[in-house]
Amino acid sequence: MVQARKWVYAHEYDGQPQTSNLQLVTENIPDTLQDGEVLCEAVFLSVDPYMRLFKVAVGDVMQGEQVARVTASKSDSFPVGMMVLARLGWRSHTIVSNTSILEQLPPLGELPASLALGAVGMPGMTAYFGVEEILKPVQGETVLVNAAAGAVGSLVGQMAKIKGCKVIGYAGTKEKCDWLKDELGFDAVFNYKETKLQDSIKEAAPEGVDCYFDNVGGEFSSTVMFNIKQFGRIAVCGQIDEYRYDGKPQTGPLVYGQMLIKQLTMKGFMCRHYFQHWPEAKLQVINWIKQGKLKYRETITEGFENMAEAFVGLFHGANTGKAIVKV
Ligand SMILES: NC(=O)c1ccc[n+]([C@@H]2O[C@H](COP(=O)([O-])OP(=O)(O)OC[C@H]3O[C@@H](n4cnc5c(N)ncnc54)[C@H](OP(=O)(O)O)[C@@H]3O)[C@@H](O)[C@H]2O)c1
């Protein structure tokens, strides 16, 4: 028997996630495999805001992606020692019978394998397709992004810079703002907890912004909508400020008049929609990283037993760049 651990969604959320909503459970899984099966041992696991939005049922294992090492195998395609990427949930060990769910890691070369969960994984693809396919900013345009020091936002701003845009970012601490401005080359950065949003947009973009990459929603978005230029574009990527309400409608300024008079385009998108194009996009991101055009950060929490804490931290700004758990 192999002693395995898993995290279970134990108690319904009431607002923001708390560590008490989740429970660490130990279980024994067999160490003998059937033909075609492999045993995967988690190396890096991802915690993401969507795990609050798309809840599993109470009692179920938390869902999510991990980079795992094959530690026992009865499959020729997945030999012992191979590293794989898979949605195996918050599990330390998993016996996989259907190996079609296992993906090879992207060709990272010397780059860390954890990037397959971040810049060269789902968040990186979200930034890439949100910029390339939804906003389509052109040289000289102004792009505003919030949660700008996070996994998606930090890449969005840099991708817009690569396209020759002016980038305005919002993040929740001075350290994050300094990183965006000094190291990532954002043109203007504000701590949204200490600045009046309306005033800061007027200061950085007196004429308004052309593109808005929205990771936050809520009141933040309502204010931005009044500061977008004629024919502006809005990519609705995430609404982290609203997940705690579990879909209950929130009141706020009505923005449809702004959409009408300025002839704005707003589009929600899910990164998986572009899944068949991910391989080329991952190669592009890897090249940008190797060329020094795209920088990344990871906030690594050590220990599988600390996954709940890492997850809860996302909603309090504990991470800079991608939040990763290292087993
Ligand atoms: N559409 C898609 O396919 C897709 C895919 C991936 C992610 N997303 C969405 O994109 C957004 C960013 O995801 P991510 O993985 O990159 O997470 P992340 O930005 O790495 O982590 C969340 C960050 O959001 C900020 N934040 C938390 N609560 C906030 C609030 N109420 N108001 C303003 N900022 C808040 C915090 O930073 P501060 O210190 O700056 O507050 C925190 O560090 C999320 O909304 C997520 O659901 C969408």
The ligand as an SDF file (V2000), in Angstrom:
LIG
                    3D

 48 52  0  0  0  0  0  0  0  0999 V2000
  -11.1290   33.1660  -18.2040 N   0  0  0  0  0  0  0  0  0  0  0  0
  -10.2250   32.2340  -17.9710 C   0  0  0  0  0  0  0  0  0  0  0  0
  -10.0780   31.2610  -18.7150 O   0  0  0  0  0  0  0  0  0  0  0  0
   -9.3380   32.3960  -16.7630 C   0  0  0  0  0  0  0  0  0  0  0  0
   -8.2040   31.5870  -16.5940 C   0  0  0  0  0  0  0  0  0  0  0  0
   -7.3600   31.8230  -15.4980 C   0  0  0  0  0  0  0  0  0  0  0  0
   -7.6950   32.8070  -14.5670 C   0  0  0  0  0  0  0  0  0  0  0  0
   -8.8400   33.5230  -14.7560 N   0  0  0  0  0  0  0  0  0  0  0  0
   -9.2050   34.5770  -13.8150 C   0  0  0  0  0  0  0  0  0  0  0  0
   -8.2030   35.5730  -13.8950 O   0  0  0  0  0  0  0  0  0  0  0  0
   -8.0500   36.2100  -12.6320 C   0  0  0  0  0  0  0  0  0  0  0  0
   -6.5820   36.1390  -12.1980 C   0  0  0  0  0  0  0  0  0  0  0  0
   -6.2650   34.7690  -11.9990 O   0  0  0  0  0  0  0  0  0  0  0  0
   -4.7890   34.3620  -11.5820 P   0  0  0  0  0  0  0  0  0  0  0  0
   -4.6890   32.8960  -11.6670 O   0  0  0  0  0  0  0  0  0  0  0  0
   -3.8270   35.1980  -12.3310 O   0  0  0  0  0  0  0  0  0  0  0  0
   -4.7600   34.7640  -10.0460 O   0  0  0  0  0  0  0  0  0  0  0  0
   -3.6870   35.7120   -9.3580 P   0  0  0  0  0  0  0  0  0  0  0  0
   -3.8510   37.0730   -9.9720 O   0  0  0  0  0  0  0  0  0  0  0  0
   -2.3570   35.0840   -9.4220 O   0  0  0  0  0  0  0  0  0  0  0  0
   -4.1490   35.7430   -7.8360 O   0  0  0  0  0  0  0  0  0  0  0  0
   -5.2110   36.4760   -7.4180 C   0  0  0  0  0  0  0  0  0  0  0  0
   -4.7880   37.9380   -7.1250 C   0  0  0  0  0  0  0  0  0  0  0  0
   -5.9360   38.7490   -7.2480 O   0  0  0  0  0  0  0  0  0  0  0  0
   -5.8330   39.8540   -6.3850 C   0  0  0  0  0  0  0  0  0  0  0  0
   -7.1240   39.9890   -5.6940 N   0  0  0  0  0  0  0  0  0  0  0  0
   -7.6950   39.1110   -4.8550 C   0  0  0  0  0  0  0  0  0  0  0  0
   -8.9010   39.5630   -4.4610 N   0  0  0  0  0  0  0  0  0  0  0  0
   -9.0650   40.7690   -5.0550 C   0  0  0  0  0  0  0  0  0  0  0  0
  -10.1010   41.7310   -5.0530 C   0  0  0  0  0  0  0  0  0  0  0  0
  -11.2260   41.5550   -4.3320 N   0  0  0  0  0  0  0  0  0  0  0  0
   -9.9300   42.8670   -5.7840 N   0  0  0  0  0  0  0  0  0  0  0  0
   -8.8040   43.0790   -6.5020 C   0  0  0  0  0  0  0  0  0  0  0  0
   -7.7890   42.1780   -6.5610 N   0  0  0  0  0  0  0  0  0  0  0  0
   -7.9330   41.0400   -5.8570 C   0  0  0  0  0  0  0  0  0  0  0  0
   -4.7070   39.5800   -5.3890 C   0  0  0  0  0  0  0  0  0  0  0  0
   -3.6240   40.4500   -5.6660 O   0  0  0  0  0  0  0  0  0  0  0  0
   -3.5420   41.9500   -5.0470 P   0  0  0  0  0  0  0  0  0  0  0  0
   -2.4780   41.9160   -3.9810 O   0  0  0  0  0  0  0  0  0  0  0  0
   -3.1640   42.7760   -6.2140 O   0  0  0  0  0  0  0  0  0  0  0  0
   -4.8910   42.2690   -4.4810 O   0  0  0  0  0  0  0  0  0  0  0  0
   -4.2900   38.1460   -5.7000 C   0  0  0  0  0  0  0  0  0  0  0  0
   -2.9230   37.9440   -5.5600 O   0  0  0  0  0  0  0  0  0  0  0  0
   -9.0150   35.5210  -11.6840 C   0  0  0  0  0  0  0  0  0  0  0  0
  -10.2040   36.2680  -11.6350 O   0  0  0  0  0  0  0  0  0  0  0  0
   -9.2400   34.1900  -12.3470 C   0  0  0  0  0  0  0  0  0  0  0  0
  -10.4590   33.6020  -11.9770 O   0  0  0  0  0  0  0  0  0  0  0  0
   -9.6520   33.3320  -15.8220 C   0  0  0  0  0  0  0  0  0  0  0  0
  1  2  1  0
  2  3  2  0
  2  4  1  0
  4  5  1  0
  4 48  2  0
  5  6  2  0
  6  7  1  0
  7  8  2  0
  8  9  1  0
  8 48  1  0
  9 10  1  0
  9 46  1  0
 10 11  1  0
 11 12  1  0
 11 44  1  0
 12 13  1  0
 13 14  1  0
 14 15  2  0
 14 16  1  0
 14 17  1  0
 17 18  1  0
 18 19  2  0
 18 20  1  0
 18 21  1  0
 21 22  1  0
 22 23  1  0
 23 24  1  0
 23 42  1  0
 24 25  1  0
 25 26  1  0
 25 36  1  0
 26 27  1  0
 26 35  1  0
 27 28  2  0
 28 29  1  0
 29 30  1  0
 29 35  2  0
 30 31  1  0
 30 32  2  0
 32 33  1  0
 33 34  2  0
 34 35  1  0
 36 37  1  0
 36 42  1  0
 37 38  1  0
 38 39  2  0
 38 40  1  0
 38 41  1  0
 42 43  1  0
 44 45  1  0
 44 46  1  0
 46 47  1  0
M  CHG  2   8   1  16  -1
M  END
$$$$
